[in-house]
Amino acid sequence: MQIYNVTPKALKVLREVAKLSARGAKELSDFLAKNLESLMSPSETYDLVMAQEFKNISTDTALQICDFIIPFAFEVLPKVADADEAANGLAASARQAANSAQEGPLSAAALKKLSANALSILDNPVTRLKAKALRLMNSHDLVFTGSQVYSDIRPVFKVDGGMDIEAAVVYHTLKITHTGTDGEFSVALDSEDLKILQKTIERAISKEQALSMLIGKAGIEQVKVS
């Protein structure tokens, strides 16, 4: 059984998992299965959790657990044989960490509840499928996270050195953010570059639509990142 590194913050979250009712764990499991592809960053997770009307779990508790369990799901679920292995590993890791924690060890009943609730949260076929697909999708060195285009006017002064403006050019700066070490890069674009970029993106969208139809005809599920 895999023993995971459980920080004091993670242990605090796992204690909350152990306190969940069965309905609360099931509700959180359904939430993850429905939204996992949209929970790719802390800000997205926060927005979706805050917008969700949970009935059997407080919003604050749901947010704490999601902040811990989502990275765990992406990293661990695609690797383990089944969710039982992941849930039992979490319980064993929490027990080991709690034995030396200031709050004291977890009782046998709490450990049993932690294992059961973790299994309920993680043992969802939709969640496991999405976790594996999204891990595959994000296995590249650089993954796109966002973009902005800044448009500017640059004056052209007289060639004789005078300060009179003789002409002006419009240019654009495309900034792309990514998951790499540098985090972003920028390129300058003119109007023709924008048209080329637009055509390239439109062609990629058309390709995805065609491939999505092919996937649908094959009767298999397509995991999309929204």
C-alpha atoms as an extended CHARMM CRD file, in Angstrom:
* protein
*
       226  EXT
         1         1  MET       CA              0.0000000000        0.0000000000        0.0000000000  PROA      1               0.0000000000
         2         2  GLN       CA              1.2680000000        3.4320000000       -0.9690000000  PROA      2               0.0000000000
         3         3  ILE       CA              1.9780000000        5.8330000000        1.9060000000  PROA      3               0.0000000000
         4         4  TYR       CA              1.5360000000        9.4570000000        0.8720000000  PROA      4               0.0000000000
         5         5  ASN       CA              3.1660000000       12.5530000000        2.2810000000  PROA      5               0.0000000000
         6         6  VAL       CA              0.5770000000       14.1920000000        4.5400000000  PROA      6               0.0000000000
         7         7  THR       CA              1.3860000000       17.7350000000        5.6040000000  PROA      7               0.0000000000
         8         8  PRO       CA             -0.2290000000       19.2840000000        8.7100000000  PROA      8               0.0000000000
         9         9  LYS       CA             -2.6030000000       21.1830000000        6.4190000000  PROA      9               0.0000000000
        10        10  ALA       CA             -3.5200000000       17.9960000000        4.5320000000  PROA      10              0.0000000000
        11        11  LEU       CA             -4.0530000000       16.1440000000        7.8220000000  PROA      11              0.0000000000
        12        12  LYS       CA             -6.4860000000       18.8350000000        8.9180000000  PROA      12              0.0000000000
        13        13  VAL       CA             -8.4390000000       18.3240000000        5.6780000000  PROA      13              0.0000000000
        14        14  LEU       CA             -8.4350000000       14.5370000000        6.1020000000  PROA      14              0.0000000000
        15        15  ARG       CA             -9.8680000000       14.9640000000        9.6050000000  PROA      15              0.0000000000
        16        16  GLU       CA            -12.7240000000       16.8930000000        7.9460000000  PROA      16              0.0000000000
        17        17  VAL       CA            -13.1840000000       14.0740000000        5.4250000000  PROA      17              0.0000000000
        18        18  ALA       CA            -13.5580000000       11.6650000000        8.3450000000  PROA      18              0.0000000000
        19        19  LYS       CA            -16.3530000000       13.8430000000        9.7700000000  PROA      19              0.0000000000
        20        20  LEU       CA            -18.4380000000       13.8500000000        6.5810000000  PROA      20              0.0000000000
        21        21  SER       CA            -21.7580000000       12.0750000000        6.5080000000  PROA      21              0.0000000000
        22        22  ALA       CA            -22.2220000000        9.4180000000        3.8350000000  PROA      22              0.0000000000
        23        23  ARG       CA            -24.5190000000       11.8090000000        1.9970000000  PROA      23              0.0000000000
        24        24  GLY       CA            -21.9250000000       14.5780000000        2.2030000000  PROA      24              0.0000000000
        25        25  ALA       CA            -19.2310000000       12.3350000000        0.7220000000  PROA      25              0.0000000000
        26        26  LYS       CA            -21.5990000000       11.2300000000       -2.0570000000  PROA      26              0.0000000000
        27        27  GLU       CA            -22.5520000000       14.8270000000       -2.8120000000  PROA      27              0.0000000000
        28        28  LEU       CA            -18.8910000000       15.8140000000       -3.0870000000  PROA      28              0.0000000000
        29        29  SER       CA            -18.2230000000       12.7800000000       -5.3050000000  PROA      29              0.0000000000
        30        30  ASP       CA            -21.0230000000       13.8260000000       -7.6660000000  PROA      30              0.0000000000
        31        31  PHE       CA            -19.7020000000       17.3950000000       -7.7450000000  PROA      31              0.0000000000
        32        32  LEU       CA            -16.2050000000       16.2340000000       -8.7140000000  PROA      32              0.0000000000
        33        33  ALA       CA            -17.5180000000       13.8600000000      -11.3710000000  PROA      33              0.0000000000
        34        34  LYS       CA            -19.5740000000       16.6220000000      -12.9340000000  PROA      34              0.0000000000
        35        35  ASN       CA            -16.9610000000       19.3870000000      -12.7980000000  PROA      35              0.0000000000
        36        36  LEU       CA            -13.4750000000       17.8400000000      -12.6670000000  PROA      36              0.0000000000
        37        37  GLU       CA            -12.4620000000       19.1220000000      -16.1030000000  PROA      37              0.0000000000
        38        38  SER       CA            -13.3330000000       22.6700000000      -14.9810000000  PROA      38              0.0000000000
        39        39  LEU       CA            -11.4190000000       22.4600000000      -11.6940000000  PROA      39              0.0000000000
        40        40  MET       CA             -7.9730000000       22.9410000000      -13.2180000000  PROA      40              0.0000000000
        41        41  SER       CA             -6.8770000000       25.8760000000      -11.0610000000  PROA      41              0.0000000000
        42        42  PRO       CA             -7.5530000000       27.1440000000       -7.5090000000  PROA      42              0.0000000000
        43        43  SER       CA             -9.5160000000       30.1400000000       -8.8320000000  PROA      43              0.0000000000
        44        44  GLU       CA            -11.7620000000       27.9500000000      -10.9810000000  PROA      44              0.0000000000
        45        45  THR       CA            -12.2860000000       25.5780000000       -8.0670000000  PROA      45              0.0000000000
        46        46  TYR       CA            -13.2040000000       28.4620000000       -5.7680000000  PROA      46              0.0000000000
        47        47  ASP       CA            -15.7330000000       29.9190000000       -8.2240000000  PROA      47              0.0000000000
        48        48  LEU       CA            -17.4620000000       26.5850000000       -8.8630000000  PROA      48              0.0000000000
        49        49  VAL       CA            -17.5670000000       25.5330000000       -5.2140000000  PROA      49              0.0000000000
        50        50  MET       CA            -18.9510000000       28.9030000000       -4.1390000000  PROA      50              0.0000000000
        51        51  ALA       CA            -21.6340000000       28.6980000000       -6.8490000000  PROA      51              0.0000000000
        52        52  GLN       CA            -22.6850000000       25.1780000000       -5.8140000000  PROA      52              0.0000000000
        53        53  GLU       CA            -25.5720000000       24.7900000000       -3.3650000000  PROA      53              0.0000000000
        54        54  PHE       CA            -24.3830000000       21.9120000000       -1.2070000000  PROA      54              0.0000000000
        55        55  LYS       CA            -27.0250000000       20.3080000000        1.0000000000  PROA      55              0.0000000000
        56        56  ASN       CA            -25.0000000000       17.8840000000        3.1080000000  PROA      56              0.0000000000
        57        57  ILE       CA            -21.6580000000       19.6620000000        3.4310000000  PROA      57              0.0000000000
        58        58  SER       CA            -20.6910000000       23.2470000000        4.2000000000  PROA      58              0.0000000000
        59        59  THR       CA            -19.2050000000       25.3440000000        1.4230000000  PROA      59              0.0000000000
        60        60  ASP       CA            -16.0300000000       26.0180000000        3.4330000000  PROA      60              0.0000000000
        61        61  THR       CA            -15.5020000000       22.3070000000        4.0750000000  PROA      61              0.0000000000
        62        62  ALA       CA            -16.1660000000       21.4580000000        0.4350000000  PROA      62              0.0000000000
        63        63  LEU       CA            -13.5900000000       24.0380000000       -0.6550000000  PROA      63              0.0000000000
        64        64  GLN       CA            -10.9490000000       22.7230000000        1.7720000000  PROA      64              0.0000000000
        65        65  ILE       CA            -11.4640000000       19.1340000000        0.6470000000  PROA      65              0.0000000000
        66        66  CYS       CA            -11.4990000000       20.0410000000       -3.0450000000  PROA      66              0.0000000000
        67        67  ASP       CA             -8.2340000000       21.9570000000       -2.7200000000  PROA      67              0.0000000000
        68        68  PHE       CA             -6.6340000000       18.7600000000       -1.4100000000  PROA      68              0.0000000000
        69        69  ILE       CA             -8.4810000000       15.9950000000       -3.2350000000  PROA      69              0.0000000000
        70        70  ILE       CA             -8.3830000000       17.4160000000       -6.7800000000  PROA      70              0.0000000000
        71        71  PRO       CA             -4.5580000000       17.4080000000       -7.1460000000  PROA      71              0.0000000000
        72        72  PHE       CA             -4.5580000000       14.0010000000       -5.4470000000  PROA      72              0.0000000000
        73        73  ALA       CA             -7.1170000000       12.6890000000       -7.9450000000  PROA      73              0.0000000000
        74        74  PHE       CA             -5.1150000000       13.9500000000      -10.9320000000  PROA      74              0.0000000000
        75        75  GLU       CA             -1.8420000000       12.5470000000       -9.6190000000  PROA      75              0.0000000000
        76        76  VAL       CA             -2.8750000000        9.2770000000       -7.9850000000  PROA      76              0.0000000000
        77        77  LEU       CA             -6.1200000000        7.9420000000       -9.5060000000  PROA      77              0.0000000000
        78        78  PRO       CA             -4.6210000000        7.2680000000      -12.9560000000  PROA      78              0.0000000000
        79        79  LYS       CA             -1.8340000000        5.2180000000      -11.3580000000  PROA      79              0.0000000000
        80        80  VAL       CA             -3.5940000000        2.9720000000       -8.8340000000  PROA      80              0.0000000000
        81        81  ALA       CA             -5.3400000000       -0.2960000000       -9.5960000000  PROA      81              0.0000000000
        82        82  ASP       CA             -8.5740000000        0.8240000000       -7.9500000000  PROA      82              0.0000000000
        83        83  ALA       CA             -9.9860000000        3.5180000000       -5.6800000000  PROA      83              0.0000000000
        84        84  ASP       CA             -9.7830000000        1.1810000000       -2.6540000000  PROA      84              0.0000000000
        85        85  GLU       CA             -6.0090000000        1.3080000000       -2.8800000000  PROA      85              0.0000000000
        86        86  ALA       CA             -6.0260000000        5.1260000000       -2.9150000000  PROA      86              0.0000000000
        87        87  ALA       CA             -8.5590000000        5.4080000000       -0.0640000000  PROA      87              0.0000000000
        88        88  ASN       CA             -6.7740000000        2.8850000000        2.1570000000  PROA      88              0.0000000000
        89        89  GLY       CA             -3.4510000000        4.5830000000        1.3980000000  PROA      89              0.0000000000
        90        90  LEU       CA             -4.8840000000        7.9380000000        2.4600000000  PROA      90              0.0000000000
        91        91  ALA       CA             -6.2240000000        6.4930000000        5.7150000000  PROA      91              0.0000000000
        92        92  ALA       CA             -2.9140000000        4.7930000000        6.5200000000  PROA      92              0.0000000000
        93        93  SER       CA             -0.9820000000        7.9540000000        5.6880000000  PROA      93              0.0000000000
        94        94  ALA       CA             -3.2980000000       10.0720000000        7.8480000000  PROA      94              0.0000000000
        95        95  ARG       CA             -2.9080000000        7.6310000000       10.7520000000  PROA      95              0.0000000000
        96        96  GLN       CA              0.8730000000        7.8070000000       10.4960000000  PROA      96              0.0000000000
        97        97  ALA       CA              0.8830000000       11.6160000000       10.3350000000  PROA      97              0.0000000000
        98        98  ALA       CA             -1.6490000000       11.9790000000       13.1680000000  PROA      98              0.0000000000
        99        99  ASN       CA              0.4010000000        9.8560000000       15.5650000000  PROA      99              0.0000000000
       100       100  SER       CA              2.9180000000       12.6860000000       15.8730000000  PROA      100             0.0000000000
       101       101  ALA       CA              0.4910000000       15.5910000000       15.4390000000  PROA      101             0.0000000000
       102       102  GLN       CA             -0.3810000000       18.0730000000       18.1760000000  PROA      102             0.0000000000
       103       103  GLU       CA             -4.1060000000       17.3020000000       17.8020000000  PROA      103             0.0000000000
       104       104  GLY       CA             -3.4230000000       13.6700000000       18.5800000000  PROA      104             0.0000000000
       105       105  PRO       CA             -3.9970000000       10.3780000000       16.7560000000  PROA      105             0.0000000000
       106       106  LEU       CA             -7.1070000000        9.4630000000       14.8080000000  PROA      106             0.0000000000
       107       107  SER       CA             -9.3950000000        6.9560000000       16.5070000000  PROA      107             0.0000000000
       108       108  ALA       CA            -10.1510000000        3.6040000000       14.8830000000  PROA      108             0.0000000000
       109       109  ALA       CA            -13.6700000000        4.8330000000       14.1570000000  PROA      109             0.0000000000
       110       110  ALA       CA            -12.3630000000        8.0320000000       12.5330000000  PROA      110             0.0000000000
       111       111  LEU       CA             -9.9150000000        6.0710000000       10.3830000000  PROA      111             0.0000000000
       112       112  LYS       CA            -12.6800000000        3.7180000000        9.2800000000  PROA      112             0.0000000000
       113       113  LYS       CA            -14.9050000000        6.6860000000        8.3800000000  PROA      113             0.0000000000
       114       114  LEU       CA            -12.0250000000        8.4310000000        6.5980000000  PROA      114             0.0000000000
       115       115  SER       CA            -11.3570000000        5.3620000000        4.4560000000  PROA      115             0.0000000000
       116       116  ALA       CA            -15.0590000000        4.9290000000        3.6520000000  PROA      116             0.0000000000
       117       117  ASN       CA            -15.6070000000        8.5950000000        2.7720000000  PROA      117             0.0000000000
       118       118  ALA       CA            -12.4160000000        8.8020000000        0.7030000000  PROA      118             0.0000000000
       119       119  LEU       CA            -13.5540000000        5.7150000000       -1.1980000000  PROA      119             0.0000000000
       120       120  SER       CA            -16.9780000000        7.2440000000       -1.7580000000  PROA      120             0.0000000000
       121       121  ILE       CA            -15.4210000000       10.4510000000       -3.0930000000  PROA      121             0.0000000000
       122       122  LEU       CA            -12.8270000000        8.7950000000       -5.3350000000  PROA      122             0.0000000000
       123       123  ASP       CA            -14.5860000000        5.6130000000       -6.4560000000  PROA      123             0.0000000000
       124       124  ASN       CA            -16.5960000000        7.2690000000       -9.2200000000  PROA      124             0.0000000000
       125       125  PRO       CA            -15.9930000000        5.8770000000      -12.7240000000  PROA      125             0.0000000000
       126       126  VAL       CA            -16.5760000000        9.2950000000      -14.3050000000  PROA      126             0.0000000000
       127       127  THR       CA            -14.0440000000       10.9550000000      -11.9790000000  PROA      127             0.0000000000
       128       128  ARG       CA            -11.4570000000        8.2420000000      -12.6310000000  PROA      128             0.0000000000
       129       129  LEU       CA            -11.9460000000        8.4490000000      -16.3980000000  PROA      129             0.0000000000
       130       130  LYS       CA            -11.6650000000       12.2410000000      -16.4260000000  PROA      130             0.0000000000
       131       131  ALA       CA             -8.6240000000       12.2150000000      -14.1440000000  PROA      131             0.0000000000
       132       132  LYS       CA             -6.8030000000        9.8300000000      -16.4580000000  PROA      132             0.0000000000
       133       133  ALA       CA             -7.8090000000       11.7340000000      -19.6100000000  PROA      133             0.0000000000
       134       134  LEU       CA             -6.8840000000       15.1320000000      -18.1560000000  PROA      134             0.0000000000
       135       135  ARG       CA             -3.5510000000       13.8310000000      -16.8830000000  PROA      135             0.0000000000
       136       136  LEU       CA             -2.8320000000       12.6060000000      -20.4050000000  PROA      136             0.0000000000
       137       137  MET       CA             -3.9000000000       15.9550000000      -21.8560000000  PROA      137             0.0000000000
       138       138  ASN       CA             -1.6330000000       17.8490000000      -19.4740000000  PROA      138             0.0000000000
       139       139  SER       CA              1.4240000000       15.6250000000      -19.8600000000  PROA      139             0.0000000000
       140       140  HSD       CA              3.1130000000       18.1230000000      -22.2120000000  PROA      140             0.0000000000
       141       141  ASP       CA              6.0010000000       20.3080000000      -21.0750000000  PROA      141             0.0000000000
       142       142  LEU       CA              3.9570000000       23.4490000000      -21.7210000000  PROA      142             0.0000000000
       143       143  VAL       CA              0.1840000000       23.6750000000      -21.3150000000  PROA      143             0.0000000000
       144       144  PHE       CA             -1.7760000000       26.7850000000      -22.3170000000  PROA      144             0.0000000000
       145       145  THR       CA             -3.4480000000       28.5580000000      -19.3890000000  PROA      145             0.0000000000
       146       146  GLY       CA             -4.5630000000       31.8810000000      -20.8680000000  PROA      146             0.0000000000
       147       147  SER       CA             -3.9710000000       34.7000000000      -23.3230000000  PROA      147             0.0000000000
       148       148  GLN       CA             -4.4210000000       38.4280000000      -23.8390000000  PROA      148             0.0000000000
       149       149  VAL       CA             -4.0070000000       40.7160000000      -26.8290000000  PROA      149             0.0000000000
       150       150  TYR       CA             -2.8630000000       44.2970000000      -26.3230000000  PROA      150             0.0000000000
       151       151  SER       CA             -3.4100000000       46.7040000000      -29.2140000000  PROA      151             0.0000000000
       152       152  ASP       CA             -1.3780000000       49.9000000000      -29.5770000000  PROA      152             0.0000000000
       153       153  ILE       CA             -0.8180000000       52.8420000000      -31.8800000000  PROA      153             0.0000000000
       154       154  ARG       CA              2.7790000000       53.7890000000      -32.4940000000  PROA      154             0.0000000000
       155       155  PRO       CA              3.4990000000       57.1940000000      -34.0560000000  PROA      155             0.0000000000
       156       156  VAL       CA              5.9930000000       57.5730000000      -36.8910000000  PROA      156             0.0000000000
       157       157  PHE       CA              7.8930000000       60.8730000000      -36.6760000000  PROA      157             0.0000000000
       158       158  LYS       CA              9.4060000000       62.7600000000      -39.5740000000  PROA      158             0.0000000000
       159       159  VAL       CA             12.5900000000       61.2820000000      -40.9620000000  PROA      159             0.0000000000
       160       160  ASP       CA             14.3640000000       64.6200000000      -40.6390000000  PROA      160             0.0000000000
       161       161  GLY       CA             14.3130000000       64.3280000000      -36.8680000000  PROA      161             0.0000000000
       162       162  GLY       CA             11.4060000000       66.6970000000      -36.3210000000  PROA      162             0.0000000000
       163       163  MET       CA              8.8010000000       66.0420000000      -33.6640000000  PROA      163             0.0000000000
       164       164  ASP       CA              5.8540000000       66.2260000000      -36.0400000000  PROA      164             0.0000000000
       165       165  ILE       CA              3.9760000000       62.9460000000      -36.4370000000  PROA      165             0.0000000000
       166       166  GLU       CA              3.9050000000       61.9470000000      -40.0820000000  PROA      166             0.0000000000
       167       167  ALA       CA              2.1310000000       58.5800000000      -39.7890000000  PROA      167             0.0000000000
       168       168  ALA       CA              1.0690000000       55.9020000000      -37.3490000000  PROA      168             0.0000000000
       169       169  VAL       CA              0.9970000000       52.1200000000      -37.2100000000  PROA      169             0.0000000000
       170       170  VAL       CA             -1.2940000000       49.8010000000      -35.3050000000  PROA      170             0.0000000000
       171       171  TYR       CA              0.3040000000       46.6950000000      -33.8500000000  PROA      171             0.0000000000
       172       172  HSD       CA             -0.7600000000       44.0240000000      -31.3940000000  PROA      172             0.0000000000
       173       173  THR       CA              1.0160000000       42.0430000000      -28.7070000000  PROA      173             0.0000000000
       174       174  LEU       CA             -0.2250000000       38.5230000000      -28.0210000000  PROA      174             0.0000000000
       175       175  LYS       CA              0.6800000000       37.3330000000      -24.5190000000  PROA      175             0.0000000000
       176       176  ILE       CA              0.2670000000       33.6060000000      -23.8540000000  PROA      176             0.0000000000
       177       177  THR       CA              0.5210000000       32.2070000000      -20.3410000000  PROA      177             0.0000000000
       178       178  HSD       CA              1.4880000000       28.5910000000      -19.7900000000  PROA      178             0.0000000000
       179       179  THR       CA              2.5930000000       26.0940000000      -17.1560000000  PROA      179             0.0000000000
       180       180  GLY       CA              6.3070000000       26.3180000000      -17.9730000000  PROA      180             0.0000000000
       181       181  THR       CA              9.0350000000       27.7780000000      -15.8070000000  PROA      181             0.0000000000
       182       182  ASP       CA              8.8750000000       31.2360000000      -17.4030000000  PROA      182             0.0000000000
       183       183  GLY       CA              5.0800000000       31.2630000000      -17.2510000000  PROA      183             0.0000000000
       184       184  GLU       CA              4.4680000000       33.3900000000      -20.3370000000  PROA      184             0.0000000000
       185       185  PHE       CA              5.7770000000       34.6650000000      -23.6420000000  PROA      185             0.0000000000
       186       186  SER       CA              4.7320000000       37.4570000000      -25.9990000000  PROA      186             0.0000000000
       187       187  VAL       CA              4.8060000000       37.9710000000      -29.7600000000  PROA      187             0.0000000000
       188       188  ALA       CA              4.0940000000       41.0510000000      -31.8790000000  PROA      188             0.0000000000
       189       189  LEU       CA              1.3790000000       40.7860000000      -34.5430000000  PROA      189             0.0000000000
       190       190  ASP       CA              0.1890000000       42.9680000000      -37.3890000000  PROA      190             0.0000000000
       191       191  SER       CA             -3.2490000000       42.8140000000      -39.0410000000  PROA      191             0.0000000000
       192       192  GLU       CA             -2.2110000000       40.0550000000      -41.4540000000  PROA      192             0.0000000000
       193       193  ASP       CA             -0.7980000000       38.0110000000      -38.5910000000  PROA      193             0.0000000000
       194       194  LEU       CA             -4.1520000000       38.2760000000      -36.8080000000  PROA      194             0.0000000000
       195       195  LYS       CA             -5.9410000000       36.9260000000      -39.8780000000  PROA      195             0.0000000000
       196       196  ILE       CA             -3.5050000000       34.0100000000      -40.1260000000  PROA      196             0.0000000000
       197       197  LEU       CA             -3.9440000000       33.2550000000      -36.4340000000  PROA      197             0.0000000000
       198       198  GLN       CA             -7.7270000000       33.4510000000      -36.7790000000  PROA      198             0.0000000000
       199       199  LYS       CA             -7.7280000000       31.0220000000      -39.7210000000  PROA      199             0.0000000000
       200       200  THR       CA             -5.4540000000       28.6250000000      -37.8510000000  PROA      200             0.0000000000
       201       201  ILE       CA             -7.7010000000       28.6130000000      -34.7850000000  PROA      201             0.0000000000
       202       202  GLU       CA            -10.8690000000       28.2710000000      -36.8600000000  PROA      202             0.0000000000
       203       203  ARG       CA             -9.3420000000       25.2920000000      -38.6590000000  PROA      203             0.0000000000
       204       204  ALA       CA             -8.4100000000       23.6930000000      -35.3250000000  PROA      204             0.0000000000
       205       205  ILE       CA            -12.0080000000       24.1630000000      -34.0870000000  PROA      205             0.0000000000
       206       206  SER       CA            -13.3260000000       22.5530000000      -37.2720000000  PROA      206             0.0000000000
       207       207  LYS       CA            -10.9230000000       19.6410000000      -36.8000000000  PROA      207             0.0000000000
       208       208  GLU       CA            -12.1080000000       19.1460000000      -33.2250000000  PROA      208             0.0000000000
       209       209  GLN       CA            -15.7400000000       19.1320000000      -34.3430000000  PROA      209             0.0000000000
       210       210  ALA       CA            -14.9800000000       16.5020000000      -36.9870000000  PROA      210             0.0000000000
       211       211  LEU       CA            -12.9920000000       14.3650000000      -34.5490000000  PROA      211             0.0000000000
       212       212  SER       CA            -15.7120000000       14.7180000000      -31.9010000000  PROA      212             0.0000000000
       213       213  MET       CA            -18.2330000000       13.3290000000      -34.3740000000  PROA      213             0.0000000000
       214       214  LEU       CA            -15.8820000000       10.4320000000      -35.0640000000  PROA      214             0.0000000000
       215       215  ILE       CA            -15.5270000000        9.7410000000      -31.3200000000  PROA      215             0.0000000000
       216       216  GLY       CA            -19.3090000000        9.8650000000      -30.9300000000  PROA      216             0.0000000000
       217       217  LYS       CA            -19.8420000000        7.4060000000      -33.7630000000  PROA      217             0.0000000000
       218       218  ALA       CA            -17.3650000000        5.0420000000      -32.1130000000  PROA      218             0.0000000000
       219       219  GLY       CA            -19.5350000000        5.0540000000      -28.9980000000  PROA      219             0.0000000000
       220       220  ILE       CA            -16.8450000000        6.2770000000      -26.6120000000  PROA      220             0.0000000000
       221       221  GLU       CA            -16.8840000000        9.2500000000      -24.2620000000  PROA      221             0.0000000000
       222       222  GLN       CA            -14.9830000000       12.4290000000      -25.0370000000  PROA      222             0.0000000000
       223       223  VAL       CA            -13.5870000000       14.3350000000      -22.0700000000  PROA      223             0.0000000000
       224       224  LYS       CA            -13.6060000000       18.0490000000      -22.7620000000  PROA      224             0.0000000000
       225       225  VAL       CA            -11.9010000000       20.7980000000      -20.7930000000  PROA      225             0.0000000000
       226       226  SER       CA            -14.1900000000       23.8010000000      -20.5080000000  PROA      226             0.0000000000
